[in-house]
Every structure is written in C-alpha cells, then in structure tokens.
C-alpha cells in the first residue's frame, strides 16, 4: 500500500517569454489541506488547483502511466507560458 499524501509540490519547470508574476525555473510552492505556501500567480493557481486538489486526495489520472504521482500543467497565458510540475509528496 502506498504511503499517504503529505502535500502537493508545484515546481516551475520552464518559462518562455516574460511571466508577469516573475516566476523562475525552480520556484516551489506547497499545497496542503490548510492552504498554499509560497508565491504563485493567481491565474496559474486557479487553473492547476483542480488537479492538485484531486492528487492530494489520491485521484489517479489514467494517462499518467510513467509516474502517477507527477504531472505537468501549463499556465493559461499562451503568450508567456509557464509550465509547472505537480507532484504528490508522500509521508
């Protein structure tokens, strides 16, 4: 049996163009039941929160065959895209 999820880590994988929030590769935030720790653009947070929340509660996405605890997510700004990696961190 897998260990329970401790929190969700969101990491900036890439930035193309100029991110208005100033995100840089390697930036990290944590998402827990109690809230969000770290700086993240509200638009990116709003778009990735459904997946992060689902992962926090053990949802499985059938297309994540290589590693079901890790997925990528693009921010909604197509002109200046930031790509995030959402990872389940287990206890």
VMD Tcl script that builds the backbone (N, CA, C; Angstrom):
set m [mol new atoms 273]
animate dup $m
set s [atomselect $m all]
$s set {name element resname resid chain x y z} {
  {N N UNK 1 A 0.835 -1.198 0.000}
  {CA C UNK 1 A 0.000 0.000 0.000}
  {C C UNK 1 A 0.875 1.255 0.000}
  {N N UNK 2 A 0.480 2.230 -0.792}
  {CA C UNK 2 A 1.231 3.477 -0.876}
  {C C UNK 2 A 1.086 4.286 0.411}
  {N N UNK 3 A 2.125 5.052 0.691}
  {CA C UNK 3 A 2.073 5.949 1.843}
  {C C UNK 3 A 1.090 7.072 1.547}
  {N N UNK 4 A 0.453 7.633 2.584}
  {CA C UNK 4 A -0.490 8.735 2.351}
  {C C UNK 4 A 0.220 9.994 1.831}
  {N N UNK 5 A -0.548 10.839 1.190}
  {CA C UNK 5 A -0.016 12.085 0.641}
  {C C UNK 5 A 0.186 13.078 1.786}
  {N N UNK 6 A 1.373 13.662 1.834}
  {CA C UNK 6 A 1.705 14.668 2.850}
  {C C UNK 6 A 1.300 16.064 2.344}
  {N N UNK 7 A 1.695 16.355 1.101}
  {CA C UNK 7 A 1.329 17.613 0.462}
  {C C UNK 7 A 1.598 17.504 -1.037}
  {N N UNK 8 A 1.185 18.521 -1.761}
  {CA C UNK 8 A 1.434 18.603 -3.196}
  {C C UNK 8 A 2.489 19.681 -3.418}
  {N N UNK 9 A 3.518 19.306 -4.176}
  {CA C UNK 9 A 4.557 20.268 -4.522}
  {C C UNK 9 A 4.337 20.722 -5.956}
  {N N UNK 10 A 4.390 22.023 -6.169}
  {CA C UNK 10 A 4.271 22.595 -7.511}
  {C C UNK 10 A 5.579 23.313 -7.803}
  {N N UNK 11 A 6.234 22.889 -8.879}
  {CA C UNK 11 A 7.551 23.421 -9.234}
  {C C UNK 11 A 7.500 24.001 -10.647}
  {N N UNK 12 A 8.144 25.139 -10.844}
  {CA C UNK 12 A 8.224 25.733 -12.181}
  {C C UNK 12 A 9.286 24.980 -12.978}
  {N N UNK 13 A 8.848 24.361 -14.076}
  {CA C UNK 13 A 9.766 23.627 -14.953}
  {C C UNK 13 A 10.364 24.505 -16.043}
  {N N UNK 14 A 9.544 25.381 -16.609}
  {CA C UNK 14 A 10.046 26.234 -17.688}
  {C C UNK 14 A 9.230 27.520 -17.770}
  {N N UNK 15 A 9.880 28.552 -18.292}
  {CA C UNK 15 A 9.236 29.853 -18.509}
  {C C UNK 15 A 9.672 30.325 -19.893}
  {N N UNK 16 A 8.712 30.652 -20.740}
  {CA C UNK 16 A 9.013 31.207 -22.059}
  {C C UNK 16 A 8.366 32.585 -22.130}
  {N N UNK 17 A 9.108 33.562 -22.573}
  {CA C UNK 17 A 8.591 34.921 -22.588}
  {C C UNK 17 A 8.830 35.570 -21.236}
  {N N UNK 18 A 7.940 36.476 -20.863}
  {CA C UNK 18 A 8.064 37.196 -19.602}
  {C C UNK 18 A 6.841 36.918 -18.742}
  {N N UNK 19 A 7.056 36.221 -17.649}
  {CA C UNK 19 A 5.968 35.931 -16.717}
  {C C UNK 19 A 5.684 37.195 -15.904}
  {N N UNK 20 A 4.446 37.669 -15.943}
  {CA C UNK 20 A 4.069 38.893 -15.226}
  {C C UNK 20 A 4.249 38.749 -13.715}
  {N N UNK 21 A 4.168 37.542 -13.193}
  {CA C UNK 21 A 4.332 37.300 -11.759}
  {C C UNK 21 A 5.803 37.133 -11.395}
  {N N UNK 22 A 6.650 36.947 -12.392}
  {CA C UNK 22 A 8.074 36.797 -12.132}
  {C C UNK 22 A 8.507 35.390 -11.779}
  {N N UNK 23 A 7.709 34.405 -12.152}
  {CA C UNK 23 A 8.101 33.020 -11.875}
  {C C UNK 23 A 9.410 32.682 -12.575}
  {N N UNK 24 A 10.238 31.922 -11.885}
  {CA C UNK 24 A 11.529 31.465 -12.407}
  {C C UNK 24 A 11.595 29.944 -12.298}
  {N N UNK 25 A 12.361 29.321 -13.182}
  {CA C UNK 25 A 12.558 27.869 -13.132}
  {C C UNK 25 A 13.071 27.498 -11.744}
  {N N UNK 26 A 12.438 26.489 -11.164}
  {CA C UNK 26 A 12.834 26.021 -9.837}
  {C C UNK 26 A 11.975 26.558 -8.709}
  {N N UNK 27 A 11.167 27.595 -8.954}
  {CA C UNK 27 A 10.275 28.102 -7.904}
  {C C UNK 27 A 9.396 26.969 -7.399}
  {N N UNK 28 A 9.165 26.929 -6.084}
  {CA C UNK 28 A 8.353 25.877 -5.466}
  {C C UNK 28 A 7.239 26.465 -4.636}
  {N N UNK 29 A 6.096 25.798 -4.655}
  {CA C UNK 29 A 5.035 26.080 -3.691}
  {C C UNK 29 A 4.543 24.737 -3.161}
  {N N UNK 30 A 3.880 24.785 -2.004}
  {CA C UNK 30 A 3.263 23.600 -1.414}
  {C C UNK 30 A 1.773 23.845 -1.288}
  {N N UNK 31 A 1.013 22.811 -1.606}
  {CA C UNK 31 A -0.438 22.864 -1.415}
  {C C UNK 31 A -0.787 21.786 -0.408}
  {N N UNK 32 A -1.422 22.220 0.680}
  {CA C UNK 32 A -1.867 21.319 1.744}
  {C C UNK 32 A -3.348 21.563 1.976}
  {N N UNK 33 A -3.934 20.717 2.790}
  {CA C UNK 33 A -5.327 20.925 3.153}
  {C C UNK 33 A -5.534 22.304 3.763}
  {N N UNK 34 A -4.541 22.773 4.519}
  {CA C UNK 34 A -4.649 24.042 5.233}
  {C C UNK 34 A -4.417 25.262 4.348}
  {N N UNK 35 A -3.925 25.086 3.131}
  {CA C UNK 35 A -3.711 26.232 2.263}
  {C C UNK 35 A -2.498 26.089 1.373}
  {N N UNK 36 A -2.053 27.220 0.843}
  {CA C UNK 36 A -0.953 27.278 -0.111}
  {C C UNK 36 A 0.220 28.003 0.539}
  {N N UNK 37 A 1.410 27.414 0.427}
  {CA C UNK 37 A 2.631 28.038 0.936}
  {C C UNK 37 A 3.507 28.415 -0.247}
  {N N UNK 38 A 3.858 29.683 -0.347}
  {CA C UNK 38 A 4.710 30.147 -1.428}
  {C C UNK 38 A 3.977 31.100 -2.351}
  {N N UNK 39 A 4.729 31.685 -3.274}
  {CA C UNK 39 A 4.204 32.681 -4.198}
  {C C UNK 39 A 3.829 32.010 -5.516}
  {N N UNK 40 A 2.593 32.230 -5.944}
  {CA C UNK 40 A 2.157 31.713 -7.242}
  {C C UNK 40 A 1.119 32.660 -7.839}
  {N N UNK 41 A 1.193 32.826 -9.112}
  {CA C UNK 41 A 0.229 33.651 -9.845}
  {C C UNK 41 A -1.179 33.108 -9.613}
  {N N UNK 42 A -2.105 33.991 -9.309}
  {CA C UNK 42 A -3.483 33.574 -9.019}
  {C C UNK 42 A -4.123 32.880 -10.223}
  {N N UNK 43 A -3.744 33.279 -11.430}
  {CA C UNK 43 A -4.321 32.670 -12.637}
  {C C UNK 43 A -3.808 31.240 -12.819}
  {N N UNK 44 A -2.515 31.047 -12.576}
  {CA C UNK 44 A -1.939 29.700 -12.654}
  {C C UNK 44 A -2.520 28.828 -11.547}
  {N N UNK 45 A -2.613 29.373 -10.341}
  {CA C UNK 45 A -3.160 28.612 -9.215}
  {C C UNK 45 A -4.596 28.178 -9.515}
  {N N UNK 46 A -5.385 29.103 -10.003}
  {CA C UNK 46 A -6.782 28.807 -10.313}
  {C C UNK 46 A -6.889 27.678 -11.337}
  {N N UNK 47 A -5.990 27.654 -12.321}
  {CA C UNK 47 A -6.076 26.634 -13.361}
  {C C UNK 47 A -5.533 25.278 -12.911}
  {N N UNK 48 A -4.529 25.260 -12.019}
  {CA C UNK 48 A -3.950 23.966 -11.617}
  {C C UNK 48 A -4.554 23.386 -10.346}
  {N N UNK 49 A -5.311 24.196 -9.602}
  {CA C UNK 49 A -5.852 23.737 -8.327}
  {C C UNK 49 A -6.747 22.501 -8.430}
  {N N UNK 50 A -7.607 22.359 -9.436}
  {CA C UNK 50 A -8.406 21.129 -9.516}
  {C C UNK 50 A -7.546 19.861 -9.582}
  {N N UNK 51 A -6.494 19.878 -10.388}
  {CA C UNK 51 A -5.615 18.704 -10.487}
  {C C UNK 51 A -4.852 18.495 -9.189}
  {N N UNK 52 A -4.329 19.573 -8.614}
  {CA C UNK 52 A -3.565 19.461 -7.367}
  {C C UNK 52 A -4.453 18.942 -6.237}
  {N N UNK 53 A -5.668 19.457 -6.142}
  {CA C UNK 53 A -6.598 19.023 -5.102}
  {C C UNK 53 A -6.964 17.551 -5.294}
  {N N UNK 54 A -7.210 17.156 -6.542}
  {CA C UNK 54 A -7.521 15.753 -6.824}
  {C C UNK 54 A -6.355 14.853 -6.430}
  {N N UNK 55 A -5.138 15.281 -6.757}
  {CA C UNK 55 A -3.960 14.483 -6.409}
  {C C UNK 55 A -3.756 14.409 -4.896}
  {N N UNK 56 A -4.089 15.480 -4.194}
  {CA C UNK 56 A -3.979 15.491 -2.738}
  {C C UNK 56 A -4.843 14.397 -2.118}
  {N N UNK 57 A -5.969 14.112 -2.770}
  {CA C UNK 57 A -6.898 13.095 -2.269}
  {C C UNK 57 A -6.868 11.805 -3.085}
  {N N UNK 58 A -5.689 11.491 -3.633}
  {CA C UNK 58 A -5.402 10.196 -4.262}
  {C C UNK 58 A -6.097 9.918 -5.583}
  {N N UNK 59 A -6.549 10.954 -6.273}
  {CA C UNK 59 A -7.119 10.714 -7.602}
  {C C UNK 59 A -6.022 10.182 -8.521}
  {N N UNK 60 A -6.410 9.338 -9.445}
  {CA C UNK 60 A -5.467 8.792 -10.415}
  {C C UNK 60 A -5.918 9.179 -11.811}
  {N N UNK 61 A -4.970 9.632 -12.598}
  {CA C UNK 61 A -5.237 10.017 -13.973}
  {C C UNK 61 A -4.704 8.905 -14.875}
  {N N UNK 62 A -5.535 8.269 -15.685}
  {CA C UNK 62 A -5.101 7.116 -16.476}
  {C C UNK 62 A -3.978 7.410 -17.459}
  {N N UNK 63 A -3.806 8.649 -17.871}
  {CA C UNK 63 A -2.752 8.989 -18.829}
  {C C UNK 63 A -1.383 9.167 -18.162}
  {N N UNK 64 A -1.322 9.136 -16.837}
  {CA C UNK 64 A -0.033 9.247 -16.130}
  {C C UNK 64 A 0.505 7.851 -15.855}
  {N N UNK 65 A 0.948 7.184 -16.899}
  {CA C UNK 65 A 1.397 5.798 -16.780}
  {C C UNK 65 A 2.808 5.687 -16.204}
  {N N UNK 66 A 3.710 6.595 -16.579}
  {CA C UNK 66 A 5.099 6.514 -16.127}
  {C C UNK 66 A 5.228 6.775 -14.627}
  {N N UNK 67 A 4.591 7.827 -14.139}
  {CA C UNK 67 A 4.622 8.156 -12.717}
  {C C UNK 67 A 3.283 8.778 -12.341}
  {N N UNK 68 A 2.392 8.027 -11.698}
  {CA C UNK 68 A 1.060 8.545 -11.369}
  {C C UNK 68 A 1.069 9.636 -10.300}
  {N N UNK 69 A 2.225 9.873 -9.668}
  {CA C UNK 69 A 2.333 10.919 -8.645}
  {C C UNK 69 A 2.887 12.223 -9.195}
  {N N UNK 70 A 3.040 12.328 -10.516}
  {CA C UNK 70 A 3.641 13.531 -11.101}
  {C C UNK 70 A 2.981 13.857 -12.435}
  {N N UNK 71 A 2.603 15.128 -12.596}
  {CA C UNK 71 A 2.046 15.571 -13.878}
  {C C UNK 71 A 2.503 16.984 -14.170}
  {N N UNK 72 A 2.472 17.369 -15.422}
  {CA C UNK 72 A 2.788 18.736 -15.797}
  {C C UNK 72 A 1.498 19.506 -16.032}
  {N N UNK 73 A 1.618 20.835 -15.907}
  {CA C UNK 73 A 0.455 21.692 -16.097}
  {C C UNK 73 A 0.924 23.042 -16.639}
  {N N UNK 74 A 0.372 23.494 -17.767}
  {CA C UNK 74 A 0.744 24.810 -18.301}
  {C C UNK 74 A -0.119 25.911 -17.686}
  {N N UNK 75 A 0.473 27.078 -17.493}
  {CA C UNK 75 A -0.336 28.207 -17.048}
  {C C UNK 75 A -1.238 28.640 -18.210}
  {N N UNK 76 A -2.274 29.414 -17.930}
  {CA C UNK 76 A -3.209 29.784 -19.002}
  {C C UNK 76 A -2.720 30.890 -19.941}
  {N N UNK 77 A -1.553 31.483 -19.680}
  {CA C UNK 77 A -1.036 32.540 -20.545}
  {C C UNK 77 A -0.277 31.927 -21.719}
  {N N UNK 78 A -0.936 31.808 -22.850}
  {CA C UNK 78 A -0.327 31.168 -24.023}
  {C C UNK 78 A 0.794 32.006 -24.633}
  {N N UNK 79 A 0.803 33.303 -24.398}
  {CA C UNK 79 A 1.835 34.179 -24.943}
  {C C UNK 79 A 3.141 34.062 -24.162}
  {N N UNK 80 A 3.041 33.879 -22.853}
  {CA C UNK 80 A 4.209 33.776 -21.966}
  {C C UNK 80 A 4.056 32.537 -21.091}
  {N N UNK 81 A 4.103 31.350 -21.686}
  {CA C UNK 81 A 3.761 30.147 -20.926}
  {C C UNK 81 A 4.785 29.760 -19.849}
  {N N UNK 82 A 4.228 29.399 -18.710}
  {CA C UNK 82 A 4.991 28.812 -17.615}
  {C C UNK 82 A 4.475 27.386 -17.480}
  {N N UNK 83 A 5.381 26.416 -17.390}
  {CA C UNK 83 A 4.973 25.027 -17.213}
  {C C UNK 83 A 5.353 24.620 -15.794}
  {N N UNK 84 A 4.363 24.065 -15.093}
  {CA C UNK 84 A 4.536 23.617 -13.723}
  {C C UNK 84 A 4.549 22.094 -13.681}
  {N N UNK 85 A 5.241 21.552 -12.695}
  {CA C UNK 85 A 5.197 20.125 -12.408}
  {C C UNK 85 A 4.492 19.970 -11.071}
  {N N UNK 86 A 3.439 19.168 -11.059}
  {CA C UNK 86 A 2.654 18.930 -9.844}
  {C C UNK 86 A 3.027 17.523 -9.358}
  {N N UNK 87 A 3.495 17.441 -8.113}
  {CA C UNK 87 A 3.977 16.175 -7.574}
  {C C UNK 87 A 3.358 15.879 -6.212}
  {N N UNK 88 A 2.897 14.649 -6.056}
  {CA C UNK 88 A 2.437 14.196 -4.736}
  {C C UNK 88 A 3.678 13.883 -3.896}
  {N N UNK 89 A 3.787 14.469 -2.738}
  {CA C UNK 89 A 4.849 14.160 -1.791}
  {C C UNK 89 A 4.208 13.304 -0.696}
  {N N UNK 90 A 4.749 12.113 -0.569}
  {CA C UNK 90 A 4.155 11.150 0.378}
  {C C UNK 90 A 4.915 11.126 1.697}
  {N N UNK 91 A 4.213 10.729 2.745}
  {CA C UNK 91 A 4.797 10.665 4.091}
  {C C UNK 91 A 5.835 9.572 4.186}
}
mol reanalyze $m
mol bondsrecalc $m
mol representation Tube
mol addrep $m
